[in-house]
Amino acid sequence: MDTNSRLVDERANLTSTNRFELLLFRLGAAPGGGDQHELYGINIFKIREIMQIPPVTPIAGSSEFVLGAVDIRGQVMPVINLSKVMGCDPTRGLNLLLVTEFARTVQAFAVEEVDDIVRLEWNQVLSAELAIGGSSVTSLARIDGNMADSRLAQVVDVEQVLRDVFPSQHPDVNPDELGTVVKIPPGSKILAADDSGFARKMIEESLQALGLDYIMTKTGQEAWNVLQEMSGNAQKQGRRVRDQIALVLTDLEMPEMDGFMLTRRIRGDAQLRDIPVVIHSSLTGTANEAHVKNAGASAYIPKFSPGELGEVLRKTLAESRAG
């Protein structure tokens, strides 16, 4: 096995321990922060390549956040000025490209510099909405561990960034794309978990169009807490949690507990293991889909296609009732 293959396998194995790798980079002087160049982060699974920024071809009529396009080994992709999106001033220049692949798209983010790659536990990551309320940041990562005065990195909400930069490519949910209303037993709900505010909005609109009641959570830990509370109440009443939760729809990358660990915990719990779990993630590619299956998920759907989401939910719920 070559070095790259070993590295991929090693990183993939982190998903079974609620751990991940975060690429740390800098975008320039932060707004109102003087000369301070704050740390930002993106999950390494989204990074295809890091390279010196090549000549960029400006594109007429493009967004103010797009520098232009580059051709990297025959693949043309947009170059997004991530510093401008986040309101930073790259006083040291835009020197590197982060070539990323997620949600079935490939794009490059121009950044000032790359700082490090760190391995973290998801419990070192806190929801940014609770702390700072930033729309382009999903969470804050404690780089030095769960201790006082740890360095913090802002984890970029790439889904929100793409929506802001390319709004026409990310329209609101069209109910007609979802198909017919889905029937589930009265009183039961869909439990959904996603740390991106934009993604939650899209999921809520989709579930409403499908006529499905739901409980929305922001992290895997929050979803797990809901399930544990329901499990305790159900046992006292001599009922099944399955009668209350028809399906769990979860993202993979989330603060506190990721979707891999949430799925494994559900499958390892006697009271919950019969609940279908659908992974809904921007981490696309055959390797990530294989990890999802190994975790015990019932189905996997890449973000974000309302029509496909409706189809997968409809099929999974039907198979669950038949079983």
C-alpha positions as CSV (number, residue, x, y, z in Angstrom):
1,M,0.0,0.0,0.0
2,D,1.5,3.4,-1.0
3,T,1.8,6.3,1.4
4,N,-1.3,8.2,0.0
5,S,-3.5,5.1,0.4
6,R,-2.3,4.6,3.9
7,L,-3.0,8.2,4.7
8,V,-6.5,8.0,3.3
9,D,-7.3,4.8,5.2
10,E,-5.9,6.3,8.4
11,R,-8.0,9.4,8.1
12,A,-11.1,7.3,7.2
13,N,-10.6,5.3,10.4
14,L,-10.9,8.5,12.4
15,T,-14.6,8.5,11.7
16,S,-15.1,5.5,14.0
17,T,-13.7,7.5,16.9
18,N,-15.6,10.8,16.6
19,R,-12.4,12.4,15.3
20,F,-11.5,14.3,12.2
21,E,-8.7,16.4,10.6
22,L,-9.0,20.1,10.1
23,L,-7.0,22.1,7.7
24,L,-6.1,25.4,9.3
25,F,-5.5,28.5,7.1
26,R,-5.5,32.3,7.3
27,L,-7.4,34.8,5.2
28,G,-5.8,38.1,6.4
29,A,-6.4,40.8,8.9
30,A,-9.8,40.3,10.6
31,P,-12.5,43.0,10.5
32,G,-11.8,45.3,13.5
33,G,-9.0,43.0,14.6
34,G,-6.0,45.2,13.7
35,D,-3.1,43.1,12.4
36,Q,-4.5,39.9,13.9
37,H,-4.8,37.1,11.3
38,E,-7.3,34.7,12.6
39,L,-7.4,30.9,12.0
40,Y,-10.1,29.4,9.8
41,G,-10.6,25.7,9.1
42,I,-12.1,23.2,6.6
43,N,-12.5,19.5,7.0
44,I,-9.6,17.8,5.2
45,F,-12.1,15.4,3.6
46,K,-13.2,18.3,1.5
47,I,-9.8,19.2,0.3
48,R,-8.6,17.7,-3.0
49,E,-5.4,19.7,-3.4
50,I,-3.4,22.7,-2.0
51,M,-1.3,24.6,-4.6
52,Q,0.3,27.9,-5.3
53,I,-2.2,30.2,-7.0
54,P,-1.8,30.1,-10.8
55,P,-2.8,32.8,-13.2
56,V,-6.5,33.4,-12.9
57,T,-8.7,34.3,-15.9
58,P,-11.2,37.0,-15.0
59,I,-14.8,36.2,-16.0
60,A,-17.0,39.0,-17.2
61,G,-20.2,39.5,-15.1
62,S,-19.1,37.1,-12.3
63,S,-19.8,37.7,-8.6
64,E,-17.7,40.2,-6.7
65,F,-16.4,37.3,-4.7
66,V,-15.1,35.4,-7.7
67,L,-11.6,36.2,-8.9
68,G,-12.2,34.3,-12.1
69,A,-11.5,30.7,-13.3
70,V,-8.5,28.4,-13.5
71,D,-7.8,25.3,-15.5
72,I,-6.2,22.6,-13.3
73,R,-5.2,19.6,-15.3
74,G,-8.1,20.0,-17.7
75,Q,-10.8,20.8,-15.2
76,V,-12.0,24.4,-15.2
77,M,-13.3,25.7,-11.9
78,P,-14.2,29.1,-10.3
79,V,-11.8,30.7,-7.9
80,I,-13.5,32.2,-4.9
81,N,-11.9,35.0,-2.9
82,L,-12.6,33.5,0.5
83,S,-10.9,36.5,2.2
84,K,-13.5,38.9,0.7
85,V,-16.4,36.6,1.5
86,M,-15.3,36.5,5.2
87,G,-14.5,40.2,5.3
88,C,-10.8,39.8,5.8
89,D,-7.9,41.9,4.3
90,P,-5.2,39.6,2.9
91,T,-2.3,42.0,3.7
92,R,0.2,39.2,2.8
93,G,-1.5,38.5,-0.5
94,L,-3.6,35.7,-1.8
95,N,-1.0,33.0,-2.3
96,L,-2.6,29.6,-2.2
97,L,-5.6,27.7,-3.6
98,L,-7.6,25.2,-1.7
99,V,-9.1,23.0,-4.4
100,T,-12.2,21.5,-2.8
101,E,-14.8,18.9,-3.7
102,F,-18.1,18.6,-2.0
103,A,-21.8,18.7,-2.8
104,R,-20.9,17.4,-6.3
105,T,-19.0,20.5,-7.1
106,V,-15.4,21.4,-7.5
107,Q,-14.1,24.9,-6.7
108,A,-11.0,26.7,-5.5
109,F,-10.7,29.0,-2.5
110,A,-8.0,31.6,-2.7
111,V,-6.4,32.1,0.8
112,E,-3.5,33.9,2.3
113,E,-1.6,31.0,3.8
114,V,-2.0,27.5,5.2
115,D,-1.1,27.0,8.8
116,D,-1.4,23.4,9.8
117,I,-3.5,20.2,9.7
118,V,-4.7,19.1,13.2
119,R,-6.5,16.1,14.5
120,L,-9.4,16.9,16.7
121,E,-12.3,15.2,18.5
122,W,-15.7,16.5,17.6
123,N,-16.3,17.4,21.2
124,Q,-13.6,20.1,20.8
125,V,-15.9,21.8,18.3
126,L,-18.7,24.1,19.5
127,S,-21.6,25.5,17.6
128,A,-20.8,29.0,16.4
129,E,-24.5,30.0,16.4
130,L,-24.5,29.8,20.2
131,A,-21.2,31.7,20.5
132,I,-21.1,34.4,17.8
133,G,-24.1,33.9,15.5
134,G,-22.0,34.1,12.3
135,S,-23.8,32.9,9.2
136,S,-20.6,31.9,7.3
137,V,-19.1,29.9,10.2
138,T,-20.7,26.7,11.5
139,S,-18.5,26.2,14.5
140,L,-15.5,27.1,16.6
141,A,-12.8,24.5,17.1
142,R,-10.6,24.4,20.2
143,I,-7.2,23.7,18.6
144,D,-5.3,22.9,21.8
145,G,-8.0,20.7,23.4
146,N,-10.9,21.4,25.8
147,M,-8.9,23.7,28.1
148,A,-8.9,27.3,29.0
149,D,-7.3,29.8,26.6
150,S,-7.1,27.3,23.8
151,R,-6.6,28.8,20.3
152,L,-9.8,28.9,18.3
153,A,-10.4,28.3,14.6
154,Q,-13.5,29.3,12.8
155,V,-14.9,26.4,10.7
156,V,-16.2,27.8,7.5
157,D,-19.8,27.0,6.5
158,V,-18.9,26.2,2.9
159,E,-22.6,25.5,2.0
160,Q,-23.5,29.0,3.1
161,V,-20.5,30.5,1.2
162,L,-21.5,28.8,-2.0
163,R,-25.1,30.0,-1.6
164,D,-23.8,33.6,-1.0
165,V,-21.4,33.5,-4.0
166,F,-23.6,31.6,-6.5
167,P,-27.2,32.3,-5.4
168,S,-28.7,31.3,-8.8
169,Q,-27.2,27.9,-8.4
170,H,-28.7,27.4,-5.0
171,P,-32.4,28.4,-5.3
172,D,-35.0,28.0,-2.6
173,V,-36.8,24.6,-2.4
174,N,-39.5,24.1,-5.1
175,P,-42.2,21.9,-3.5
176,D,-43.0,20.5,-7.0
177,E,-39.5,18.8,-7.0
178,L,-40.4,16.8,-3.9
179,G,-43.3,14.9,-5.3
180,T,-46.3,13.6,-3.4
181,V,-46.8,13.9,0.3
182,V,-45.2,11.1,2.4
183,K,-47.4,9.3,4.9
184,I,-46.0,8.2,8.2
185,P,-47.9,6.9,11.3
186,P,-49.8,9.7,13.2
187,G,-47.7,11.2,15.9
188,S,-44.3,10.2,14.5
189,K,-41.7,12.6,13.2
190,I,-38.4,12.9,11.3
191,L,-35.4,13.7,13.5
192,A,-33.0,15.9,11.6
193,A,-29.5,17.1,12.5
194,D,-27.4,19.6,10.7
195,D,-25.0,22.3,11.9
196,S,-25.4,24.6,8.8
197,G,-28.2,27.2,9.1
198,F,-28.6,27.2,5.4
199,A,-28.8,23.4,5.2
200,R,-31.4,23.4,8.0
201,K,-33.5,25.9,6.2
202,M,-33.5,23.8,3.0
203,I,-34.2,20.6,5.0
204,E,-37.1,22.2,6.8
205,E,-38.7,23.5,3.6
206,S,-38.3,20.0,2.0
207,L,-39.8,18.2,5.0
208,Q,-42.7,20.6,5.1
209,A,-43.3,20.1,1.3
210,L,-43.4,16.4,2.0
211,G,-45.9,16.8,4.7
212,L,-43.6,15.4,7.4
213,D,-43.5,16.6,11.0
214,Y,-39.9,16.9,12.2
215,I,-37.6,17.8,15.1
216,M,-34.6,19.9,14.0
217,T,-31.3,19.7,15.9
218,K,-27.9,21.4,15.3
219,T,-25.5,18.6,16.3
220,G,-25.2,14.9,16.5
221,Q,-25.0,15.2,20.3
222,E,-28.3,17.2,20.4
223,A,-30.0,14.6,18.2
224,W,-28.7,11.8,20.5
225,N,-30.0,13.5,23.6
226,V,-33.4,13.7,22.0
227,L,-33.3,10.0,21.2
228,Q,-32.2,9.1,24.7
229,E,-35.0,11.1,26.3
230,M,-37.5,9.5,24.0
231,S,-36.1,6.1,24.7
232,G,-36.5,6.6,28.5
233,N,-40.0,7.8,28.2
234,A,-41.0,5.0,25.7
235,Q,-39.7,2.3,28.0
236,K,-41.8,3.7,30.9
237,Q,-44.9,3.7,28.6
238,G,-44.2,0.3,27.1
239,R,-43.8,1.8,23.6
240,R,-41.1,1.8,20.9
241,V,-39.1,4.9,20.0
242,R,-39.8,3.9,16.4
243,D,-43.4,4.9,17.0
244,Q,-42.3,8.5,17.6
245,I,-39.3,8.8,15.3
246,A,-39.9,7.4,11.9
247,L,-36.4,8.2,10.5
248,V,-33.2,10.1,11.4
249,L,-31.8,12.4,8.8
250,T,-28.3,13.5,9.7
251,D,-25.4,15.4,8.4
252,L,-21.8,14.0,8.9
253,E,-19.8,17.0,10.0
254,M,-21.2,18.5,13.2
255,P,-19.9,19.9,16.5
256,E,-19.8,17.7,19.6
257,M,-20.7,14.4,17.8
258,D,-20.6,13.7,14.0
259,G,-23.0,11.8,11.9
260,F,-20.8,8.7,11.8
261,M,-20.9,8.4,15.6
262,L,-24.6,9.2,15.9
263,T,-25.4,6.4,13.4
264,R,-23.2,3.9,15.2
265,R,-24.8,4.7,18.5
266,I,-28.2,4.3,17.1
267,R,-27.3,0.9,15.6
268,G,-25.7,-0.2,18.9
269,D,-28.8,0.7,21.0
270,A,-31.4,-2.0,21.4
271,Q,-34.2,0.5,21.7
272,L,-33.2,2.5,18.7
273,R,-31.4,0.2,16.2
274,D,-34.6,-0.4,14.1
275,I,-34.9,3.3,13.2
276,P,-33.8,4.0,9.7
277,V,-30.9,6.5,9.3
278,V,-30.3,8.5,6.2
279,I,-27.0,10.4,5.8
280,H,-27.4,13.8,4.1
281,S,-23.9,15.2,3.5
282,S,-21.8,17.5,1.3
283,L,-18.9,15.0,1.7
284,T,-19.3,13.3,-1.6
285,G,-17.2,10.6,-3.3
286,T,-17.1,6.8,-3.3
287,A,-14.8,6.7,-0.2
288,N,-17.1,8.7,2.0
289,E,-20.1,6.7,0.7
290,A,-18.3,3.5,1.8
291,H,-17.7,4.9,5.3
292,V,-21.4,5.7,5.5
293,K,-22.4,2.1,4.7
294,N,-19.9,0.8,7.2
295,A,-21.4,3.0,9.9
296,G,-24.8,1.2,9.4
297,A,-26.8,4.0,7.6
298,S,-29.9,2.9,5.7
299,A,-29.2,5.3,2.8
300,Y,-26.9,8.1,1.7
301,I,-27.9,11.3,-0.2
302,P,-25.5,14.0,-1.3
303,K,-26.5,17.6,-0.6
304,F,-28.5,19.3,-1.9
305,S,-31.1,18.1,-4.4
306,P,-34.7,18.3,-3.0
307,G,-36.0,15.9,-5.6
308,E,-33.4,13.2,-4.6
309,L,-34.0,13.9,-0.9
310,G,-37.7,13.3,-1.4
311,E,-37.1,10.2,-3.4
312,V,-34.7,8.7,-0.8
313,L,-36.9,9.5,2.1
314,R,-39.9,8.1,0.4
315,K,-38.1,4.9,-0.5
316,T,-36.4,4.4,2.9
317,L,-39.7,5.0,4.8
318,A,-41.5,2.5,2.6
319,E,-38.8,-0.1,3.0
320,S,-38.9,0.5,6.8
321,R,-42.7,-0.1,7.0
322,A,-42.4,-3.2,4.8
323,G,-39.7,-4.6,7.1
